[in-house]
Amino acid sequence: MGIDAAAPTRAVEASFHWHYRGNGMGKNKLRVAILNAILLMGGALAYPAIAYAQDQALAYRIDAGDLESALSSFGTQSRIQLIYPPELLKGKRSGGLTGNHPPMDALRQLLQDSGLEAERVNARTVVIKRAVPAVKPQAETRNPPSTTQSREPEVQDLGNITVTGTRIRGGTSPSPVITIGAERIREEGFTDLGGVIRSVSQNFSGGQNPEVPSANLLGAGLANQNLTGGSGLNLRGLGPDASLTLLNGRRLPYDGFSQAIDIGAIPVEAVDRIEIVADGASAIYGSDAVGGVANVILNRGFDGVAVGTRYGTATRGGLTTRSHTATAGTSWGTGGLLATYKNESVDPIYADERSYTASLAGPRTIYPASDLRSGLVSAHQQAGEVAELRLDAFRSTRGQQNEFVLAAATPYYRLAPETTVDWVSPGIDLFLPRDWTLTLGGAWGRNESVSSQSLINPSSGASTRLYSECYCNEGRSYELGVEGPLFRLPGGEARLAAGLGRRTNRLHVDNYLADVNGLPSYQGAESSRFAYAEMQLPWMETAAGSGGPRRLVTTLAARSEDYDSFGRVTTPQVGVIYGPSPDVTLKGSWGRSFKAPTLYQGYYYVTALLYPAAALGGAGYPPDATAIYLVGGDRNLSPERARTWTASLAFHPEALPDLEAELTWFDIDYEDRVVQPFANAAQGLSNPVYAPFVDYAPSAGEQSGVIESAGSFLNYSGATYDPSNVVAILRGRFVNVSRQRVEGLDLSASYRIDAGAGRLTLRGSATWLDSSQQLAPGQADTRLAGTLYNPAKLNGRLGVVWNRGNLTASTFANYTSGVDDTVNAEEGASFSTFDATLRYAIDRDHSRWPGLELALSAQNLFNRSPPLHTPAPQVYALPYDPTNYSAVGRFLALSASLRW
């Protein structure tokens, strides 16, 4: 599962935000359900309880300074999660700590004279709160509490924790949650969230990512290409439109072409952590979450000003990167403010800079040039114990430039798209009696991707603009929800989250050069109303040492959405969390998910294209033979539907608190997928998998009907249209036909050990995936996983992090198994690379000096080249699979930052 237990949680989010009520002495109690692991359905493992030595002495080395830094160091060294509102520590200092101490004794020493105290929630979680003044003991009550019943810790306001994958405050997701904190991001040398998600074994780097070529040059489908230059989430390889990306729990606007969200544009300096649920989540979040959901959670505890710069380059040439960031934040007793800005420019990699692509006709970029400017503001303000107001806003502009040729010694093409994203999300939480919360929130966003293509004469430099069009998408959402306790069960309070809302999206594709290319503009809109409910029922929670089962929780969720296009869809989910002992947690979930057809799939203009039959894979036909290729959308598309199973076993022995491991099994049955049947039209008449969508020897009347149904008819055959020469019609419009089956295993583990004066952290994860596709009913399944431009069968990342004082060093190995070229019957080779990072950080001194951090990182340290295959056509197609392998080679980067 890859949980970042090393980084202490400094600001816990409630409803993806953390609400701190009053001065910490109010009547509301805190409840926490920290996510540990998962339930394997059908089994009940009964490991004997092993007593955890909660007072075991550990070696600490924590310098005197501000209390926030001291507690951060304590959390890292003890691996205890600390929970507190950041404003509680403002202006407080600690005298530091050295030597061997039990964890709670060490915490009390760090908190000495601060007016704060520590209270343990469980073996791994401690709450920091204001110390309560001592009071005189009251007279003995007439009916003292029974000593045979376990008593819950008197902890404050922890019930406001919400985990991605559930709307219940203090709840637990029945699906595995991958948590990657800011400290882990820095340890492993990542500087943007695009690199972070590409390191996650459950994510596929195909779809929308910088190294994937534009203009469908791969022949791997329109969605499997780079339109914006950004990085899109693509869990389980189901496509960027089947993975949902959230920012502080709210939807971001996606591009109008592939419905991808550029997660790499979010400044990583503002991020506290990213949580990923690689399981169907439509019952919680609605459409698009078939593969799962990622929630980027901002750092509400940032206090001060930080500036940073980074310079990096590929040692084989190209990809010189210059990045500058500025971040400022502050907090006060009832609120806080965070603002950050990032400016980054990236040089291209040209084909002649790599030996294995030097034969491609140039100029040809295999990694585009790009420029990014992004900014983010997040604010929250508490109004007594009545309410909290929140506002998040984000804007980014990313431009890129791709160059390629389709034949040698001809003019070349230049693609220069520019994408602008604007997003704002206000919200208010009203604190009601009896621990209920009423939430009203919304979001407005706009994603404008202006794609321009020109034809450049290499001799004169003259440029002819071929097209310029905007895929402009605008979305709005409004939501009203409530959450609170219903009744008490033996394991705690049963809680309910329920709500309703409305969501709209509007797409308009504006062709700015219609008078040149004759292509039309078009637009479409869609709205839906939704209602949801979720319950968590804690049936059992036994105290440590009492014997027998420790925990049993069931979760129930359902969501209904009513679309103005195709009608109503209802998606349920059922989950179970079972802890038979302190050492093992098992989880299981079953659910249904769905994805509404994208507006591009529904409203893309219909065109009939006339090509030479040979250009579409035809063989054995006369030289003048032609074929009609029909492309476009269909407004009568139905939603895609999926059934998902997930079961996981987490092992976290109390006798070895530094060890965590988790094994997850998943199964996705995905039906009615909307596809363009011809992923590679150049094989339309030669690949038998496309046969159900080809009409051979069409009559003149059939041809006339197809041409009349299209909005335009374009002749690319080089000759006058003659119905008697047409040998086939290829029906390539979007259609609900495909069925995919995806199953596999996830394995993750981490272990920490003391190494002299430092500490070693071993962690890794791997995913084995098997997937297949049935393109049409009655057709045999075709293999996806392990073939070109689809996820590899096995992906993994394993490494070690060493911490000693201000110094951190890490090295990680990355493995991707080979993918086969099934057309040319070529077996692919695996790809292994190594990354390394060295970081030195000095904490800031409030009286004199700013904090300083220096980092040197290397990706693909040994300069490994990607595995090759025979491309077709060889003049412009890449000889490697960029969806699985990188052509960057060794990349070295040096970064520096100052913080006041």
Order of alpha helices (4+ residues) and beta strands (2+ residues): beta-beta-alpha-beta-beta-beta-alpha-beta-beta-beta-alpha-alpha-beta-beta-beta-alpha-beta-beta-beta-beta-beta-beta-beta-beta-beta-beta-beta-beta-beta-alpha-beta-beta-beta-beta-alpha-beta-beta-beta-beta-beta-alpha-beta-beta-beta-beta-beta-beta-beta-beta-beta-beta
